[in-house]
């Protein structure tokens, strides 16, 4: 809560007519905290961050922006220190779909919405669709905590199926990616489904 202490209306009030000309408001109940035996009538609720009412919105936006920046920086540090580089660890083939899959995993594991959007726009995805795809990627990243590549199930120049593991739950997923057959090789299909742990190689 950011702003000023509230007005302090706690007890329910009912209006009663007086000689058909006036109304008088009378408290009919008293709300009480079972622990303290008091309430906020005439006292109000004190905000966590006190600031003049006319500055409350600006203050809230400043705090929200700061928290978003801290979260973004934290995600970037996590990606840099804990997420292996797909180009060095995944060893995906040097094919249109292999390069696209490698770039997708790198963008996805960054946990950064802007990086995810850039991945889609660089492959010719229209602005609106790129925004939607990036938001879906971010939602899935927050659920999975990132993906660790395991192995390739099947592969061609323009289609590939791989096994990955969720970093958060440890669950296994099978991902199939297909790209168009012309540069910049936009994604034609991306499917993800739960699967059993693949055989070790």
C-alpha positions in Angstrom: 0.0 0.0 0.0 1.3 3.4 -1.1 -0.1 6.8 -0.2 -1.8 8.3 2.8 -3.5 6.8 5.8 -7.1 5.9 5.0 -10.1 7.8 6.3 -11.0 5.3 9.0 -14.5 4.1 8.3 -14.8 0.7 9.9 -18.3 0.4 11.5 -21.3 -0.3 9.3 -23.8 2.6 9.2 -27.5 2.6 8.5 -29.6 5.7 7.5 -32.8 6.3 9.5 -35.5 8.8 8.4 -36.3 11.7 10.8 -39.9 13.1 10.3 -39.8 12.3 6.6 -37.5 15.3 6.1 -34.0 14.2 7.1 -31.8 11.1 7.3 -29.5 10.4 10.1 -26.6 7.9 9.9 -26.2 5.6 12.9 -23.5 2.9 13.4 -25.3 -0.4 13.9 -22.4 -2.7 14.3 -18.8 -2.5 15.5 -16.1 -4.5 13.8 -13.3 -5.8 16.1 -10.0 -7.5 15.7 -10.3 -10.7 17.7 -6.7 -10.3 18.8 -6.4 -6.6 19.7 -10.1 -5.9 20.4 -9.8 -2.7 18.3 -10.5 -1.6 14.7 -9.6 1.1 12.3 -12.6 3.4 13.0 -11.4 7.0 13.0 -7.8 5.8 12.8 -7.5 4.4 9.3 -5.1 2.0 7.8 -1.5 3.2 7.6 0.2 2.5 4.2 3.5 0.6 4.0 5.0 3.5 2.1 3.7 6.9 3.1 3.6 9.6 0.4 1.1 12.4 -0.5 -1.9 11.1 -2.3 -1.1 13.1 -5.5 2.3 11.5 -5.7 1.2 7.9 -4.9 0.8 6.7 -8.5 4.2 8.0 -9.5 5.8 6.4 -6.5 4.1 3.1 -7.2 5.3 3.2 -10.8 8.9 3.9 -9.7 8.9 1.0 -7.2 7.3 -1.4 -9.8 9.9 -0.3 -12.4 12.8 -0.9 -9.9 11.5 -4.4 -9.0 11.1 -5.3 -12.7 14.7 -4.1 -13.4 16.0 -6.2 -10.4 14.1 -9.3 -11.6 15.5 -8.8 -15.2 19.0 -8.4 -13.9 18.6 -11.5 -11.7 17.3 -13.5 -14.7 20.3 -12.4 -16.8 22.8 -13.4 -14.0 21.1 -16.7 -13.7 21.2 -17.3 -17.4 24.9 -16.3 -17.6 26.0 -18.4 -14.6 23.7 -21.4 -14.7 22.5 -21.8 -18.3 24.9 -23.6 -20.6 25.3 -22.0 -24.0 23.2 -24.0 -26.5 25.9 -23.5 -29.2 28.5 -25.3 -27.1 26.4 -27.9 -25.2 23.5 -28.8 -27.4 25.6 -29.7 -30.5 22.7 -29.3 -32.8 23.5 -29.9 -36.5 24.5 -27.1 -38.8 21.2 -27.1 -40.7 18.4 -24.5 -41.0 16.3 -26.1 -38.3 19.4 -26.9 -36.1 20.5 -23.3 -36.1 16.9 -22.2 -35.4 16.5 -24.6 -32.5 19.8 -23.6 -31.0 18.9 -19.9 -31.2 15.5 -20.6 -29.8 16.9 -22.4 -26.7 19.4 -19.6 -26.2 16.7 -17.0 -26.3 14.3 -19.1 -24.2 16.8 -19.8 -21.5 17.7 -16.1 -21.2 14.3 -15.5 -19.4 14.2 -12.1 -21.1 11.1 -11.1 -23.0 13.0 -8.7 -25.3 15.4 -11.4 -26.3 12.6 -13.8 -26.9 10.8 -11.2 -29.1 14.0 -10.5 -31.0 14.3 -14.2 -31.8 10.9 -14.3 -33.4 11.2 -11.0 -35.3 14.5 -11.9 -36.8 12.8 -14.9 -38.4 10.2 -12.7 -40.1 7.4 -13.0 -37.6 5.0 -10.0 -37.8 5.2 -7.6 -34.8 1.9 -8.6 -33.2 2.6 -12.3 -33.5 6.2 -11.9 -32.3 4.8 -10.2 -29.1 2.3 -13.0 -28.5 4.9 -15.7 -29.2 7.4 -14.0 -26.9 4.9 -13.7 -24.1 4.0 -17.4 -24.4 7.7 -18.3 -24.3 8.1 -16.2 -21.1 5.1 -17.8 -19.5 6.5 -21.2 -20.2 10.0 -20.2 -19.0 8.5 -19.1 -15.7 6.8 -22.5 -15.4 9.8 -24.6 -16.4 12.7 -22.5 -15.1 14.4 -23.1 -18.4 15.2 -26.1 -20.5 18.3 -28.4 -20.6 18.9 -30.2 -23.9 19.4 -33.9 -23.8 19.4 -35.6 -27.2 18.0 -35.6 -30.7 15.2 -38.1 -31.5 15.0 -37.4 -35.3 16.3 -34.7 -37.6 16.2 -33.4 -41.2 17.2 -30.1 -42.7 13.9 -28.4 -41.9 12.4 -30.5 -39.1 13.8 -31.8 -35.8 12.5 -33.5 -32.6 14.6 -33.3 -29.4 14.4 -34.3 -25.8 14.8 -31.6 -23.1 14.3 -31.4 -19.4 12.6 -28.8 -17.3 15.1 -27.2 -14.8 12.4 -26.4 -12.3 10.4 -29.7 -12.1 12.9 -32.1 -13.7 10.1 -33.3 -16.0 11.0 -34.5 -19.5 9.6 -32.9 -22.7 9.7 -33.8 -26.4 9.9 -30.8 -28.6 9.4 -30.8 -32.4 10.4 -27.8 -34.5 9.8 -27.3 -38.2 10.9 -24.3 -40.2 10.0 -22.9 -43.6 12.4 -23.8 -46.5 13.6 -20.3 -47.2 15.7 -17.8 -45.3 15.3 -16.4 -42.6 13.6 -19.9 -41.9 10.6 -18.7 -39.9 9.0 -21.3 -37.6 6.3 -23.3 -39.3 5.4 -25.5 -36.3 6.5 -25.9 -32.7 5.0 -28.6 -30.5 5.9 -29.5 -27.0 4.6 -32.5 -25.1 5.5 -34.4 -21.9 7.4 -37.6 -22.3 9.3 -40.3 -20.4 13.0 -40.0 -19.7 14.8 -40.8 -22.9 17.4 -43.6 -23.0 20.9 -42.5 -22.2 23.4 -42.6 -24.9 
